[in-house]
Amino acid sequence: MLGNVLSFFGFQSGSYGQGSRRKHIRHGGNGGRVVIGNKAYPVHDWNMSGIAFGAAREAGFYAGGRVRMLVEFSLPHETVWAELEAVIFRVAQSGLAVALFTEMPAASRRQLDRVLDALHAQEFLQSQVA
């Protein structure tokens, strides 16, 4: 039912289905990238507690490992970034590394909130054109 309500209000880009164990709505990559050290990886999807990004198995990521990352999203008039620390909880066959954020600094939380605000504003504007 919640998924139907969210869909009605135009929040199709996030996924949140019945029976979901997720605490937060998942969003697409939105052109984001994760930077670890001197390497950048494309964001596949994300929410306020974790992020899935493309990384080859050869990158040395393993489940249970800790990683410090810079997450960047390009908004229409600026690039928003957040520094985060995470614990990797899955490395998939497709080469994805999925991380859960540990303690999120308030400044990083505000930055991710700005990205969500921009996504919601864009979805609202698109709903008005249709």
Sequence and secondary structure as in RCSB ss.txt:
>XXXX:A:sequence
MLGNVLSFFGFQSGSYGQGSRRKHIRHGGNGGRVVIGNKAYPVHDWNMSGIAFGAAREAGFYAGGRVRMLVEFSL
PHETVWAELEAVIFRVAQSGLAVALFTEMPAASRRQLDRVLDALHAQEFLQSQVA
>XXXX:A:secstr
 HHHHHHHTT TTSB  TT   SS BEE TT EEEETTEEEEEEEEETTEEEEE  GGG   TT EEEEEEEEEE
TTEEEEEEEEEEEEEE TTSEEEEEE S  HHHHHHHHHHHHHHHHHHHHHHHH 
